[in-house]
Amino acid sequence: MKPTRAFLALLAAFLLCGGLPLLGQGPGVNNKKNYIHTLGLADRVRISVYQEEDLASLTRIDARGRVNMPLLGEIVIGGMTVVEAQAAIENAYKEGRYLRNPQVTISVEEYAPREVSISGAIRNPGRFTLPIESTLTVVELVTKAGGITDIGKGTAVTVTRFLPDGTKKVFTLDVDSVIRGKKDTKSDDSSLVLLPGDNVYVPERLI
């Protein structure tokens, strides 16, 4: 049955008024970015090559981000996503002329412990384990740790992060404005995702 003109007019008016909220944009819906796991130290991974059972491997990523693969020897996959690591191993087999068209599959059998710490003027300071296959932002960690104390300076919360090359990076975030829902808050202050080893510090206000 064809839609009537009245129905089409109502539909057009509905869409012009905004219609239904898009997926992930409604009230109370979690808008966090999709989590993409990065392979890291001590992750236990299963690596298989299609129709090449002798090349299968179950191993942990070592401190240098490497795994030992049959024929290839040591190869770096630490710091890569699963898709990137699969491509790296496939290229290594092709470049070494071991296989013409390898199809590599990697699955994480066991995730290494991933922790962050929070200290300073926070109600429950300490170390917290990052969720598996999900993310945790600074604001969420502050909430999980009981919130900022009465003497805490929530407008200048710092996150200290050590990068793979050994350098240190410090972020300063206005967590207080995010919690209070102020409109002029920078997007980074609410969306900064914590990485393993991050140290969050809440300073005290000068009285």
N, C-alpha and C positions, 0 to 999 in steps of 0.2 A: 504493500500500500504506500502511495507517495505521500510525503509529508505535506500538510496543508500550509497555506500562506501564513495563517495565524501562528502555527507552530514555529515556522521559520523566523517570523518576526520576534517571537518570544525568545527563541534561541539566540538571535543576534543581539537582543537587548541584554540577555544574560551574560554573553561573552564580553560585551562592551563594559559591563559593570565589574568585570574582573573574573567572573566565572568561579569555578572551584579552584582552591590553591593548588599549585603544582606540587608534585611529589617531592617531599623533603622541605616544603616551605610553609606548611601549616603550623599553627600554634602548638608548641610542645613537641614538635618533631625534631629529632636530632639532625642537625645540618653539618655534622663533622664530616670531613673528607674521608673517602673510602681508604681504609688502612692498606698499605702495601708494605709487607714485611721485607726488611733488609737482612740478608744473611750475615750473621756475626759470629764472633768468637764463641766456641763451644756448642754452637747449634749442631745437633746430630741429624745428618741428612742421608736420605737414601737416593742414590743416583743409578739410573738404569738407562740402557741403550736398547732401543727397539730391535728385537731379533738378534741381540748380541749378549746372551746371558753371561758369558765369561767376563764381560766388562762391567757388570753390576758391582756396586760398592755401597757399603753402609759405614759411614765414618763421621767423625767430628771435625769441624773447621778449627784449625790450630790458631795459635796466637798471631801468626802472620797472615791469617785469612786464607790459608791454603788447604786443599785436600789432595790426597794421593790417588790418582786414577790409573788403572791398568793401561800400559803402553805409553801414556802421557807423562807419568810421574807427577810431580807437584804442579798444581795449577791454582791460581788465585780466583776465589769466588766470593770472599768476604767483602761486605759492603755493597754487593749487588742484590738486585731482586732475583727471585727464582727464575723469571723469564730471561733476565740478562745472563745469569749463571748458566742456564741451559744453552743459550746461544754461544757463550764463551767456550764451553766444552765441545759443542758441535764444531765450531770453527777450528779448535785445536786438533780434533780428529781429522778434519778435512785437510788442514794445512800440513799436517804430518803425513798425509796420504795413507792413513790407516783405514779410513772409511770414506766412501764416496758421498753418501747422503745420510749421515747419522741423525737419528731422532732421539734426543736426550730428554729424560723426564727426571725432575728433582722434586722430592717431597720432604718436608721437615718432620722428622720422626719425634724429635724432642727439642723444645726450645730452651736455650740457656737462660738462667735467671737474669732478669733485667730489673734493676732497681734505680730509684732516684731518691734524693734526700731533701728534706726541707727543715730549716732551722730559723732561729731568730724569734721574733715576736709572733709566734704561732701557738695555738692552744695545745696541739699534739705533735711536737716536732719528732722527727725520726726518719727512718727509711721506709719506702713504700715500693711494692712490686708493681711494675707496669703490667697492664692486662695483656693477655695473649691475643694476638690477631685483632687488636683494637688500639685506640689511641687514648692518651691522657693529656689534657692541657694544663697549663699552670693554674688557671682558675679552678679547674676540677680538683687538682691536688690540694690547693688551699682549702677548698671546701671539705675534702676528704680528711684533712688534718685538723678539722675542727674550727677553722676560720682564724682570722687575724685577731690578736688580743687588742684590748682598749688602747694600749700604748704603741701599737704597730703602725707603721707608715705604709699603708697599702698602695699608695700612689707611686712607690719606688721599689717594688719587689724586683730582685735581680735573679737571673738564671745564669749560672756559670757552666760553660760547656767546653770540654776538651775535644778538639777535632782530631781526626785520624793522623794528621801530620804533626801532632804534638802541640799545636798552638791553642791558645785559650780565647774563647769568645764570651762576652758578657752582654746579656740582654737586660734592659730595664723596662719594666712593665707597670702600667697603672691598673692593677687588679681591682682596687677599690672602686674605680669608676665603672668597670665592667659589672661588678656585683650590684652596684647601685643602678645600673642601666642608663648611664648618662649617654646622650646622643653623640657627643663629640669624642667618644672613645675611639682610639685607633683600632683597626681590625686585628692587627698583630697582637694587641694586648689580650684578646680573647681567644685567638686561634693558634697561638704558639704551642706546638705539640712537643712534649718532653721526649728526650732520647735517653737511653740507658747511661747512667753515670752523671746526669745533670744534677747540679746542686742549686736548690732554690733557697733564697735568703730574704726574710722580711725584716727590714731595719726598724728601729724604734724612732718615734717622733721626738723631735726636740721640744721639750716642755719649757 
